[in-house]
Amino acid sequence: MDVHEIVYWSRLGAWASGGLGSVLLLWALALWRPGRARRFCPGPRERWWRRARPMRLVMTQVCGYDLTGLPGGGAGGAVGGGAGGGGEVVCPECGGRVGKGRRPLRRAWRGRPGRLGVALVVLAGVVACAPMLKTRSWQKLVPTTVLIGVKRAVGTEWMPTRLRRELENRLDGGGLYAWQERFLIPGLQRDLRSDRFGRNAVTAIWRLRLMGAPGWAAIERSLLSQERQEQQLAAEALRRRCFVQTWKGRELVREPSEVLLRATAEGLARDEINWWAGMGDNAYEGFGFLLQFPERAAPYVAEGLVSDDMQRRLLSAGLAVQLRRSEMYHRAVPILVAHVADNAIRRDAKFAVANLALMKHDAVHALEGMKEKGDRQQKAIAELLLVRLQPGGRGWADERINRVLETYYWPPQEGDWVTLGEQRWSNE
């Protein structure tokens, strides 16, 4: 017997079981007459293990004695309930007690067609659905709203693969109602957080951007999140929204909010966030973004100079130099000088030397102190930077600095900005 024959006979059995169950249900409804006044004894109370037998689902052991009119019932001779009921009566046939928790029967039938009909209908549904669950298309029958609800309830990381892929296909195809998009937004915001599922955060921010105003409003709310990846990914999307590329270059079309500037400044701290799909490192992107707003970024640069995070202090010192905030030099210069030393931190000396060179004569006092009290690398760099400030000494000093730092990004030019030792053009 092949698969097609199995499916055929299972469907035939399901139709037969469902039809028979429907007939039994109609029969049970016909026998159930609420206005009937006669009451019958259900028999002695059985022990629990006898009532738990499978046959008790469709058959029962009843006494069947007519208790209508016996004393002990309520008004009108009703036994075990009804208006004014509440008394107890003893069956003359079997000695069973009816009332106070045991209601009399409306009919003296041993069979229970209603329960048997329900069991057959449920069995028909299971048999009919079994072949469908073994195929690869059952998830196509699940409503989109149910898929979104599952995503919100368990998250993308724990969502079954079939349901997750089906939902992604429907989202790619579009066609969601506005209320379904609003229902989906909390699930996409949850995807922005750090988890073990790859690329779902980048996909979620892309879908939120495509939703228009509701999606951008959700991204702005994510700026206030305590989860770092959600906050920084939202900040990266909003930073890109502030500028557009024209034939003249990048032009500012939206002023950033204070919340965005603060989130960008906090993103200068060390973390493991490095976006995929063409997105850059959040510290690098934030450094260049803050350079575009010298006055508004100044308070956050000053806050970063006293941060507990080493990377944020270093990048804030570079911002203070490249923004020409001379009132912050007393805090920025010691940070840069400390990172010129030979240490295990990657590329920090390149960044520090580049910014000290941009300070020109404002760094002479710090360079002289570094030349006297620094380590071997600090002394060599300080001497070369001092020579570089003298007339005619720039070319020779730049060549020597390249050898010491083992870099080819030297020297920084006016109008350039550098991060972590790599030279970047401000009009990128």
Backbone hydrogen bonds in HBPLUS format (Angstrom, degrees):
<---DONOR---> <-ACCEPTOR-->    atom                        ^
c    i                          cat <-CA-CA->   ^        H-A-AA   ^      H-
h    n   atom  resd res      DA  || num        DHA   H-A  angle D-A-AA Bond
n    s   type  num  typ     dist DA aas  dist angle  dist       angle   num
A0006-ILE N   A0002-ASP O   3.14 MM   4  6.48 155.3  2.21 147.8 154.9     1
A0007-VAL N   A0003-VAL O   2.97 MM   4  6.25 160.7  2.01 154.4 159.1     2
A0008-TYR N   A0004-HIS O   2.93 MM   4  6.11 153.7  2.00 141.8 149.6     3
A0009-TRP N   A0005-GLU O   2.94 MM   4  6.16 172.7  1.94 156.2 156.5     4
A0010-SER N   A0006-ILE O   2.94 MM   4  6.02 153.0  2.02 145.4 153.6     5
A0011-ARG N   A0007-VAL O   2.98 MM   4  6.11 156.2  2.04 145.2 151.2     6
A0012-LEU N   A0008-TYR O   2.95 MM   4  6.21 155.5  2.01 148.1 155.7     7
A0013-GLY N   A0009-TRP O   2.88 MM   4  6.06 159.8  1.92 145.4 150.5     8
A0014-ALA N   A0010-SER O   2.92 MM   4  6.11 147.6  2.03 139.9 149.2     9
A0015-TRP N   A0011-ARG O   2.95 MM   4  6.23 158.2  2.00 149.8 154.5    10
A0016-ALA N   A0012-LEU O   3.01 MM   4  6.28 159.5  2.06 148.4 154.2    11
A0017-SER N   A0013-GLY O   2.84 MM   4  5.99 165.6  1.87 150.0 154.3    12
A0018-GLY N   A0014-ALA O   2.85 MM   4  5.92 162.9  1.88 148.4 153.9    13
A0019-GLY N   A0015-TRP O   2.89 MM   4  6.00 154.3  1.96 144.1 151.2    14
A0020-LEU N   A0016-ALA O   2.98 MM   4  6.18 166.4  2.00 152.2 155.4    15
A0021-GLY N   A0017-SER O   2.91 MM   4  6.04 159.3  1.95 147.8 154.3    16
A0022-SER N   A0018-GLY O   2.97 MM   4  6.11 150.9  2.06 142.3 149.6    17
A0023-VAL N   A0019-GLY O   3.09 MM   4  6.37 154.9  2.15 146.9 153.1    18
A0024-LEU N   A0020-LEU O   3.04 MM   4  6.33 160.4  2.08 150.3 155.3    19
A0025-LEU N   A0021-GLY O   2.98 MM   4  6.20 152.7  2.06 145.6 153.2    20
A0026-LEU N   A0022-SER O   3.01 MM   4  6.27 157.3  2.06 148.1 153.7    21
A0027-TRP N   A0023-VAL O   2.91 MM   4  6.18 151.7  1.99 147.3 155.8    22
A0028-ALA N   A0024-LEU O   2.90 MM   4  6.15 157.5  1.95 148.5 154.1    23
A0029-LEU N   A0025-LEU O   3.00 MM   4  6.26 153.4  2.07 146.0 153.1    24
A0030-ALA N   A0026-LEU O   2.99 MM   4  6.22 147.1  2.10 141.7 150.6    25
A0031-LEU N   A0027-TRP O   3.03 MM   4  6.35 146.3  2.15 147.4 156.2    26
A0032-TRP N   A0028-ALA O   3.10 MM   4  6.23 132.3  2.33 138.9 151.0    27
A0036-ARG N   A0033-ARG O   3.21 MM   3  5.76 168.0  2.22 121.6 124.0    28
A0067-LEU N   A0039-ARG O   2.85 MM  28  5.57 153.6  1.92 145.4 153.5    29
A0040-PHE N   A0105-LEU O   2.83 MM  65  4.92 157.8  1.88 141.6 147.5    30
A0105-LEU N   A0040-PHE O   2.84 MM  65  4.92 158.0  1.89 150.3 148.8    31
A0041-CYS N   A0065-TYR O   2.80 MM  24  5.17 150.1  1.89 141.4 151.5    32
A0064-GLY N   A0041-CYS O   2.98 MM  23  5.12 167.4  1.99 154.0 150.2    33
A0050-ARG N   A0047-ARG O   3.10 MM   3  5.56 137.2  2.29 107.9 119.3    34
A0051-ARG N   A0047-ARG O   3.21 MM   4  6.60 153.6  2.28 150.2 157.9    35
A0052-ALA N   A0048-TRP O   3.02 MM   4  6.17 129.8  2.28 141.7 155.1    36
A0053-ARG N   A0050-ARG O   3.44 MM   3  5.69 168.2  2.46 106.4 109.5    37
A0056-ARG N   A0053-ARG O   3.01 MM   3  5.62 150.5  2.10 117.8 126.3    38
A0057-LEU N   A0054-PRO O   3.04 MM   3  5.71 164.7  2.07 117.6 122.5    39
A0058-VAL N   A0055-MET O   3.18 MM   3  5.78 142.9  2.32 113.1 120.1    40
A0059-MET N   A0055-MET O   2.82 MM   4  5.79 148.1  1.92 155.3 165.8    41
A0112-ARG N   A0058-VAL O   2.86 MM  54  4.86 139.3  2.03 145.3 140.2    42
A0060-THR N   A0110-ARG O   2.94 MM  50  5.07 139.2  2.11 133.7 146.4    43
A0070-LEU N   A0067-LEU O   3.27 MM   3  5.76 169.6  2.28 133.9 133.7    44
A0074-GLY N   A0078-ALA O   2.41 MM   4  4.98 149.7  1.49 148.4 158.6    45
A0077-GLY N   A0074-GLY O   3.11 MM   3  5.53 141.9  2.26 136.1 132.5    46
A0085-GLY N   A0082-GLY O   3.08 MM   3  5.07 165.9  2.10 116.2 118.1    47
A0089-VAL N   A0098-VAL O   3.01 MM   9  5.47 161.7  2.04 155.6 161.1    48
A0098-VAL N   A0089-VAL O   2.97 MM   9  5.47 165.9  1.99 160.2 164.8    49
A0091-CYS N   A0096-GLY O   2.87 MM   5  5.33 170.1  1.88 156.9 160.2    50
A0095-GLY N   A0091-CYS O   2.97 MM   4  4.86 139.5  2.13 129.5 139.6    51
A0099-GLY N   A0102-ARG O   2.78 MM   3  4.94 141.1  1.93 135.3 147.6    52
A0116-LEU N   A0112-ARG O   3.24 MM   4  6.48 169.3  2.25 157.1 160.3    53
A0117-GLY N   A0113-PRO O   2.82 MM   4  5.90 150.4  1.91 142.8 151.1    54
A0118-VAL N   A0114-GLY O   3.03 MM   4  6.32 156.8  2.08 148.9 154.3    55
A0119-ALA N   A0115-ARG O   3.00 MM   4  6.25 162.5  2.03 152.0 156.5    56
A0120-LEU N   A0116-LEU O   2.99 MM   4  6.21 155.8  2.05 147.0 153.1    57
A0121-VAL N   A0117-GLY O   3.01 MM   4  6.22 156.0  2.07 148.4 154.8    58
A0122-VAL N   A0118-VAL O   2.99 MM   4  6.21 162.6  2.02 152.8 157.2    59
A0123-LEU N   A0119-ALA O   2.94 MM   4  6.11 157.7  1.99 144.9 151.6    60
A0124-ALA N   A0120-LEU O   2.90 MM   4  6.10 150.1  1.99 142.7 150.8    61
A0125-GLY N   A0121-VAL O   3.03 MM   4  6.33 153.9  2.10 146.2 152.7    62
A0126-VAL N   A0122-VAL O   3.03 MM   4  6.34 157.6  2.08 152.1 157.5    63
A0127-VAL N   A0123-LEU O   2.98 MM   4  6.18 166.1  2.00 151.6 155.3    64
A0128-ALA N   A0124-ALA O   2.93 MM   4  6.04 154.8  2.00 146.4 153.5    65
A0129-CYS N   A0125-GLY O   3.01 MM   4  6.13 146.2  2.13 142.6 151.1    66
A0130-ALA N   A0126-VAL O   3.01 MM   4  6.07 137.1  2.20 146.5 156.6    67
A0133-LEU N   A0129-CYS O   2.98 MM   4  6.22 150.2  2.07 158.0 166.2    68
A0134-LYS N   A0131-PRO O   3.25 MM   3  5.31 138.9  2.43  96.1 107.2    69
A0135-THR N   A0132-MET O   3.22 MM   3  5.44 157.5  2.28 104.6 111.4    70
A0140-LYS N   A0137-SER O   3.11 MM   3  5.51 150.5  2.20 108.1 116.7    71
A0141-LEU N   A0138-TRP O   3.07 MM   3  5.66 160.2  2.11 115.4 121.2    72
A0142-VAL N   A0139-GLN O   3.21 MM   3  5.36 158.8  2.26 103.9 110.3    73
A0146-VAL N   A0143-PRO O   3.13 MM   3  5.33 122.3  2.48  99.0 112.7    74
A0147-LEU N   A0143-PRO O   3.14 MM   4  6.55 156.5  2.19 149.9 156.4    75
A0148-ILE N   A0144-THR O   2.94 MM   4  6.26 158.8  1.99 154.5 160.0    76
A0149-GLY N   A0145-THR O   2.94 MM   4  6.16 153.8  2.01 142.6 150.1    77
A0150-VAL N   A0146-VAL O   2.93 MM   4  6.23 152.0  2.01 150.3 157.2    78
A0151-LYS N   A0147-LEU O   3.00 MM   4  6.27 157.3  2.06 146.8 153.1    79
A0152-ARG N   A0148-ILE O   2.94 MM   4  6.23 156.6  1.99 151.4 157.4    80
A0153-ALA N   A0149-GLY O   2.93 MM   4  6.05 145.1  2.06 141.0 150.9    81
A0154-VAL N   A0150-VAL O   2.99 MM   4  6.09 173.6  2.00 159.3 159.1    82
A0155-GLY N   A0151-LYS O   2.82 MM   4  4.86 137.4  2.00 125.8 137.8    83
A0159-MET N   A0156-THR O   3.39 MM   3  5.04 156.0  2.45  94.7 101.6    84
A0164-ARG N   A0160-PRO O   2.86 MM   4  6.07 161.4  1.90 159.5 165.9    85
A0165-ARG N   A0161-THR O   2.93 MM   4  6.07 170.1  1.94 155.6 157.6    86
A0166-GLU N   A0162-ARG O   3.00 MM   4  6.08 154.1  2.06 143.0 150.8    87
A0167-LEU N   A0163-LEU O   2.95 MM   4  6.10 159.0  1.99 147.4 152.8    88
A0168-GLU N   A0164-ARG O   2.97 MM   4  6.22 156.8  2.03 147.5 154.2    89
A0169-ASN N   A0165-ARG O   2.93 MM   4  6.14 156.1  1.99 146.3 152.4    90
A0170-ARG N   A0166-GLU O   3.06 MM   4  6.33 155.0  2.12 146.3 152.8    91
A0171-LEU N   A0167-LEU O   2.90 MM   4  6.14 153.5  1.97 149.1 156.8    92
A0172-ASP N   A0168-GLU O   2.87 MM   4  6.07 153.6  1.94 147.4 154.7    93
A0173-GLY N   A0169-ASN O   3.02 MM   4  6.21 144.5  2.15 138.8 148.2    94
A0174-GLY N   A0170-ARG O   3.10 MM   4  6.25 120.5  2.47 134.1 148.1    95
A0174-GLY N   A0171-LEU O   3.21 MM   3  5.09 143.5  2.35  93.8 104.2    96
A0180-GLN N   A0177-TYR O   3.11 MM   3  5.15 124.7  2.43  95.6 109.9    97
A0181-GLU N   A0177-TYR O   3.02 MM   4  6.40 151.3  2.11 151.1 158.9    98
A0182-ARG N   A0178-ALA O   3.07 MM   4  6.39 155.7  2.13 146.4 152.7    99
A0183-PHE N   A0179-TRP O   3.02 MM   4  6.16 144.9  2.14 133.7 143.4   100
A0184-LEU N   A0180-GLN O   2.90 MM   4  6.10 133.6  2.12 138.7 151.2   101
A0184-LEU N   A0181-GLU O   3.12 MM   3  4.95 126.9  2.42  90.3 104.4   102
A0185-ILE N   A0181-GLU O   3.10 MM   4  6.26 137.9  2.28 146.4 155.8   103
A0187-GLY N   A0184-LEU O   2.97 MM   3  5.43 123.8  2.30 113.1 127.5   104
A0188-LEU N   A0184-LEU O   3.15 MM   4  6.49 150.3  2.24 151.1 160.1   105
A0188-LEU N   A0185-ILE O   3.08 MM   3  5.10 118.0  2.48  99.1 114.1   106
A0189-GLN N   A0185-ILE O   2.92 MM   4  6.20 157.9  1.97 158.4 165.1   107
A0190-ARG N   A0186-PRO O   3.04 MM   4  6.22 144.4  2.17 138.2 147.3   108
A0191-ASP N   A0187-GLY O   3.16 MM   4  6.46 138.7  2.34 135.3 145.9   109
A0191-ASP N   A0188-LEU O   3.06 MM   3  4.99 122.9  2.40  92.6 107.4   110
A0192-LEU N   A0189-GLN O   3.21 MM   3  5.30 141.4  2.37  96.9 107.4   111
A0193-ARG N   A0190-ARG O   3.22 MM   3  5.73 160.5  2.26 111.1 116.8   112
A0203-THR N   A0199-ARG O   3.15 MM   4  6.31 163.6  2.17 150.2 155.0   113
A0204-ALA N   A0200-ASN O   2.90 MM   4  5.95 150.5  1.99 138.9 147.1   114
A0205-ILE N   A0201-ALA O   3.04 MM   4  6.31 160.2  2.08 150.6 154.6   115
A0206-TRP N   A0202-VAL O   3.13 MM   4  6.31 149.6  2.23 141.4 149.7   116
A0207-ARG N   A0203-THR O   2.99 MM   4  6.29 155.6  2.05 148.3 154.5   117
A0208-LEU N   A0204-ALA O   2.95 MM   4  6.20 157.5  2.01 150.9 157.2   118
A0209-ARG N   A0205-ILE O   3.09 MM   4  6.23 150.9  2.18 139.6 146.7   119
A0210-LEU N   A0206-TRP O   3.16 MM   4  6.44 145.0  2.29 141.7 150.8   120
A0211-MET N   A0208-LEU O   3.24 MM   3  5.25 142.4  2.39  96.8 107.2   121
A0216-TRP N   A0212-GLY O   2.96 MM   4  6.22 161.8  1.99 161.0 167.0   122
A0217-ALA N   A0213-ALA O   2.97 MM   4  6.10 154.7  2.03 151.6 158.5   123
A0218-ALA N   A0214-PRO O   3.10 MM   4  6.34 148.5  2.20 140.0 147.8   124
A0219-ILE N   A0215-GLY O   2.98 MM   4  6.32 150.2  2.07 145.4 154.0   125
A0220-GLU N   A0216-TRP O   2.95 MM   4  6.21 155.4  2.01 147.9 153.9   126
A0221-ARG N   A0217-ALA O   3.05 MM   4  6.34 145.8  2.17 139.7 149.0   127
A0222-SER N   A0218-ALA O   3.03 MM   4  6.32 140.1  2.19 140.6 151.4   128
A0222-SER N   A0219-ILE O   3.09 MM   3  5.03 123.3  2.43  92.1 106.8   129
A0223-LEU N   A0220-GLU O   3.21 MM   3  5.37 148.2  2.32  99.3 108.3   130
A0224-LEU N   A0221-ARG O   3.14 MM   3  5.76 154.6  2.20 114.2 120.4   131
A0225-SER N   A0222-SER O   3.05 MM   3  5.07 163.8  2.08 108.1 111.8   132
A0231-GLN N   A0227-GLU O   3.09 MM   4  6.30 162.1  2.12 155.3 160.9   133
A0232-GLN N   A0228-ARG O   2.87 MM   4  6.05 168.8  1.88 160.4 162.9   134
A0233-LEU N   A0229-GLN O   2.92 MM   4  5.91 159.6  1.96 150.2 155.6   135
A0234-ALA N   A0230-GLU O   3.13 MM   4  6.16 156.1  2.19 141.2 147.7   136
A0235-ALA N   A0231-GLN O   2.96 MM   4  6.19 152.2  2.04 143.7 152.1   137
A0236-GLU N   A0232-GLN O   2.95 MM   4  6.14 152.1  2.03 142.2 149.1   138
A0237-ALA N   A0233-LEU O   3.16 MM   4  6.41 157.6  2.21 144.6 149.5   139
A0238-LEU N   A0234-ALA O   3.05 MM   4  6.28 160.5  2.09 150.6 155.8   140
A0239-ARG N   A0235-ALA O   2.89 MM   4  6.05 147.1  2.00 146.7 155.6   141
A0240-ARG N   A0236-GLU O   3.24 MM   4  6.47 158.5  2.29 145.2 149.5   142
A0241-ARG N   A0237-ALA O   3.21 MM   4  6.43 135.7  2.42 135.7 147.7   143
A0242-CYS N   A0239-ARG O   3.15 MM   3  5.40 144.7  2.28 102.1 111.8   144
A0253-VAL N   A0242-CYS O   2.82 MM  11  5.58 170.8  1.83 156.1 159.4   145
A0254-ARG N   A0242-CYS O   3.32 MM  12  4.61 153.0  2.40 128.6 126.1   146
A0244-VAL N   A0251-GLU O   3.02 MM   7  5.50 149.6  2.11 146.4 155.6   147
A0251-GLU N   A0244-VAL O   2.90 MM   7  5.50 161.4  1.93 157.6 163.6   148
A0246-THR N   A0249-GLY O   2.86 MM   3  5.08 166.4  1.88 136.2 140.8   149
A0249-GLY N   A0246-THR O   2.98 MM   3  5.08 152.2  2.06 103.2 112.1   150
A0261-LEU N   A0257-SER O   3.07 MM   4  6.44 158.5  2.12 149.0 154.5   151
A0262-ARG N   A0258-GLU O   2.95 MM   4  6.14 158.1  2.00 146.7 152.6   152
A0263-ALA N   A0259-VAL O   2.95 MM   4  6.14 161.8  1.98 147.1 152.3   153
A0264-THR N   A0260-LEU O   2.88 MM   4  6.04 153.0  1.95 147.0 154.7   154
A0265-ALA N   A0261-LEU O   2.95 MM   4  6.17 156.1  2.00 145.1 151.3   155
A0266-GLU N   A0262-ARG O   2.90 MM   4  6.18 154.0  1.97 149.6 157.0   156
A0267-GLY N   A0263-ALA O   2.96 MM   4  6.14 132.0  2.20 135.3 148.1   157
A0267-GLY N   A0264-THR O   3.10 MM   3  4.96 127.6  2.39  90.8 105.1   158
A0268-LEU N   A0265-ALA O   3.21 MM   3  5.53 162.7  2.24 106.4 111.7   159
A0269-ALA N   A0266-GLU O   3.29 MM   3  5.97 167.7  2.31 116.1 119.7   160
A0279-MET N   A0276-TRP O   3.22 MM   3  5.56 162.6  2.25 111.2 116.5   161
A0285-GLU N   A0281-ASP O   2.93 MM   4  6.15 170.8  1.94 160.6 163.3   162
A0286-GLY N   A0282-ASN O   2.93 MM   4  5.88 156.4  1.99 138.5 145.7   163
A0287-PHE N   A0283-ALA O   2.93 MM   4  6.03 150.2  2.02 143.6 151.2   164
A0288-GLY N   A0284-TYR O   3.26 MM   4  6.55 168.4  2.28 153.5 154.3   165
A0289-PHE N   A0285-GLU O   3.05 MM   4  6.21 147.8  2.15 143.0 152.7   166
A0290-LEU N   A0286-GLY O   2.99 MM   4  6.13 163.2  2.01 152.2 154.8   167
A0291-LEU N   A0287-PHE O   3.30 MM   4  6.53 141.6  2.45 141.3 151.1   168
A0292-GLN N   A0289-PHE O   3.06 MM   3  5.52 150.3  2.15 108.9 117.4   169
A0293-PHE N   A0290-LEU O   3.20 MM   3  5.54 162.4  2.23 109.8 115.2   170
A0297-ALA N   A0293-PHE O   2.91 MM   4  5.77 148.7  2.01 155.0 163.1   171
A0301-VAL N   A0297-ALA O   2.98 MM   4  6.21 145.0  2.10 153.7 164.8   172
A0301-VAL N   A0298-ALA O   3.14 MM   3  5.04 123.0  2.48  95.4 110.1   173
A0302-ALA N   A0298-ALA O   2.98 MM   4  6.24 163.3  2.01 159.2 162.6   174
A0303-GLU N   A0299-PRO O   3.04 MM   4  6.25 148.2  2.14 137.7 146.7   175
A0304-GLY N   A0300-TYR O   2.94 MM   4  6.10 146.3  2.06 135.7 144.5   176
A0305-LEU N   A0301-VAL O   3.07 MM   4  6.36 136.8  2.27 146.3 157.0   177
A0306-VAL N   A0303-GLU O   3.39 MM   3  5.80 153.4  2.46 106.9 113.7   178
A0307-SER N   A0304-GLY O   3.15 MM   3  4.89 163.1  2.18 107.3 107.0   179
A0313-ARG N   A0309-ASP O   3.10 MM   4  6.34 156.0  2.16 147.3 153.9   180
A0314-LEU N   A0310-MET O   3.03 MM   4  6.29 159.8  2.07 151.6 156.9   181
A0315-LEU N   A0311-GLN O   2.94 MM   4  6.14 172.2  1.95 157.0 158.7   182
A0316-SER N   A0312-ARG O   2.88 MM   4  5.88 151.5  1.96 143.0 151.5   183
A0317-ALA N   A0313-ARG O   2.94 MM   4  6.13 145.3  2.06 141.2 150.4   184
A0318-GLY N   A0314-LEU O   3.06 MM   4  6.44 153.0  2.13 145.8 152.9   185
A0319-LEU N   A0315-LEU O   2.90 MM   4  6.19 149.8  2.00 143.3 151.9   186
A0320-ALA N   A0316-SER O   2.90 MM   4  6.15 155.3  1.96 145.8 152.0   187
A0321-VAL N   A0317-ALA O   3.13 MM   4  6.42 150.1  2.23 143.9 151.2   188
A0322-GLN N   A0318-GLY O   2.92 MM   4  6.14 171.2  1.93 154.7 157.0   189
A0323-LEU N   A0319-LEU O   2.79 MM   4  5.74 138.9  1.96 147.5 156.5   190
A0325-ARG N   A0320-ALA O   2.93 MM   5  5.17 165.5  1.95 161.8 163.7   191
A0324-ARG N   A0321-VAL O   3.02 MM   3  5.07 155.1  2.08 103.2 110.4   192
A0328-MET N   A0325-ARG O   2.98 MM   3  5.68 163.4  2.01 120.3 125.8   193
A0329-TYR N   A0326-SER O   3.20 MM   3  5.19 166.0  2.22 105.7 110.0   194
A0331-ARG N   A0328-MET O   3.10 MM   3  5.66 149.5  2.20 113.8 122.0   195
A0332-ALA N   A0328-MET O   2.98 MM   4  6.15 158.0  2.03 151.5 158.5   196
A0333-VAL N   A0329-TYR O   2.91 MM   4  5.56 172.6  1.92 145.9 148.5   197
A0336-LEU N   A0332-ALA O   3.07 MM   4  6.39 159.4  2.12 155.7 161.6   198
A0337-VAL N   A0333-VAL O   2.90 MM   4  6.09 166.4  1.92 164.3 168.0   199
A0338-ALA N   A0334-PRO O   3.04 MM   4  6.11 157.5  2.09 141.5 147.0   200
A0339-HIS N   A0335-ILE O   3.29 MM   4  6.55 142.1  2.45 140.0 149.1   201
A0339-HIS N   A0336-LEU O   3.17 MM   3  5.27 127.4  2.47  96.8 110.0   202
A0340-VAL N   A0337-VAL O   3.17 MM   3  5.28 155.2  2.24 102.9 110.5   203
A0351-PHE N   A0347-ARG O   3.43 MM   4  6.64 161.0  2.47 143.5 147.7   204
A0352-ALA N   A0348-ASP O   2.94 MM   4  6.17 161.9  1.98 151.1 156.3   205
A0353-VAL N   A0349-ALA O   2.87 MM   4  5.96 168.3  1.88 153.5 156.5   206
A0354-ALA N   A0350-LYS O   3.06 MM   4  6.12 159.5  2.10 142.9 148.8   207
A0355-ASN N   A0351-PHE O   3.19 MM   4  6.41 155.7  2.25 146.4 151.9   208
A0356-LEU N   A0352-ALA O   2.95 MM   4  6.18 151.7  2.03 148.5 157.0   209
A0357-ALA N   A0353-VAL O   2.93 MM   4  6.11 150.6  2.01 148.5 156.1   210
A0358-LEU N   A0354-ALA O   3.16 MM   4  6.42 142.2  2.31 135.4 145.2   211
A0359-MET N   A0356-LEU O   3.23 MM   3  5.21 136.7  2.43  93.4 105.1   212
A0360-LYS N   A0357-ALA O   3.19 MM   3  5.39 146.7  2.31 102.4 111.6   213
A0362-ASP N   A0359-MET O   3.12 MM   3  5.40 153.9  2.19 136.9 131.2   214
A0363-ALA N   A0360-LYS O   3.16 MM   3  5.94 165.3  2.18 120.8 125.3   215
A0364-VAL N   A0361-HIS O   3.32 MM   3  5.26 171.2  2.33 105.9 108.1   216
A0367-LEU N   A0363-ALA O   2.89 MM   4  6.07 152.7  1.97 154.1 162.8   217
A0368-GLU N   A0364-VAL O   2.94 MM   4  6.17 155.3  2.00 154.8 160.5   218
A0369-GLY N   A0365-HIS O   3.15 MM   4  6.40 156.5  2.20 144.8 150.9   219
A0370-MET N   A0366-ALA O   2.93 MM   4  6.14 154.3  1.99 144.1 151.5   220
A0371-LYS N   A0367-LEU O   2.88 MM   4  6.03 144.5  2.01 142.3 151.7   221
A0372-GLU N   A0368-GLU O   3.26 MM   4  6.47 137.5  2.45 137.7 147.0   222
A0372-GLU N   A0369-GLY O   3.24 MM   3  5.28 132.6  2.48  95.9 107.8   223
A0373-LYS N   A0369-GLY O   3.02 MM   4  6.17 165.0  2.04 156.4 160.1   224
A0374-GLY N   A0370-MET O   2.91 MM   4  4.80 142.1  2.06 130.1 134.3   225
A0379-LYS N   A0375-ASP O   2.90 MM   4  6.06 163.0  1.93 157.7 161.9   226
A0380-ALA N   A0376-ARG O   3.08 MM   4  6.28 160.0  2.12 146.6 151.9   227
A0381-ILE N   A0377-GLN O   2.98 MM   4  6.13 167.1  1.99 153.4 156.7   228
A0382-ALA N   A0378-GLN O   2.88 MM   4  5.95 161.6  1.92 148.7 154.4   229
A0383-GLU N   A0379-LYS O   3.03 MM   4  6.17 161.4  2.07 146.5 151.1   230
A0384-LEU N   A0380-ALA O   3.10 MM   4  6.30 157.7  2.16 145.2 151.3   231
A0385-LEU N   A0381-ILE O   2.89 MM   4  6.08 158.0  1.94 154.0 159.8   232
A0386-LEU N   A0382-ALA O   3.01 MM   4  6.18 151.4  2.10 145.7 153.2   233
A0387-VAL N   A0383-GLU O   3.01 MM   4  6.24 153.4  2.08 143.8 151.1   234
A0388-ARG N   A0384-LEU O   2.89 MM   4  6.05 145.7  2.01 141.1 151.1   235
A0389-LEU N   A0386-LEU O   3.26 MM   3  5.35 137.6  2.45  96.5 107.2   236
A0390-GLN N   A0387-VAL O   3.06 MM   3  5.36 151.9  2.14 107.6 116.1   237
A0393-GLY N   A0390-GLN O   3.23 MM   3  5.55 166.9  2.24 129.3 129.6   238
A0397-ALA N   A0393-GLY O   3.12 MM   4  6.06 158.6  2.17 143.7 150.4   239
A0398-ASP N   A0394-ARG O   2.87 MM   4  6.01 158.7  1.91 155.6 161.3   240
A0399-GLU N   A0395-GLY O   3.17 MM   4  6.39 158.3  2.22 148.4 153.3   241
A0400-ARG N   A0396-TRP O   3.17 MM   4  6.45 158.7  2.21 147.3 152.8   242
A0401-ILE N   A0397-ALA O   2.85 MM   4  6.08 155.5  1.91 151.4 158.6   243
A0402-ASN N   A0398-ASP O   3.04 MM   4  6.24 154.5  2.10 146.5 152.5   244
A0403-ARG N   A0399-GLU O   3.27 MM   4  6.58 147.9  2.38 140.5 148.4   245
A0404-VAL N   A0400-ARG O   3.01 MM   4  6.34 157.3  2.06 150.9 156.9   246
A0405-LEU N   A0401-ILE O   2.92 MM   4  6.03 172.2  1.93 157.5 159.5   247
A0406-GLU N   A0402-ASN O   2.76 MM   4  5.35 122.4  2.09 133.1 146.0   248
A0407-THR N   A0402-ASN O   3.33 MM   5  5.24 145.0  2.46 128.5 138.2   249
A0416-ASP N   A0413-GLN O   3.10 MM   3  5.52 160.9  2.13 130.9 132.0   250
A0417-TRP N   A0424-ARG O   3.25 MM   7  5.70 170.9  2.25 177.4 174.7   251
A0424-ARG N   A0417-TRP O   3.06 MM   7  5.70 154.0  2.13 147.0 155.1   252
A0419-THR N   A0422-GLU O   3.23 MM   3  5.62 159.0  2.28 150.8 150.7   253
A0422-GLU N   A0419-THR O   3.04 MM   3  5.62 171.6  2.04 129.7 129.2   254
A0428-GLU N   A0425-TRP O   3.35 MM   3  5.82 157.5  2.41 118.1 117.3   255
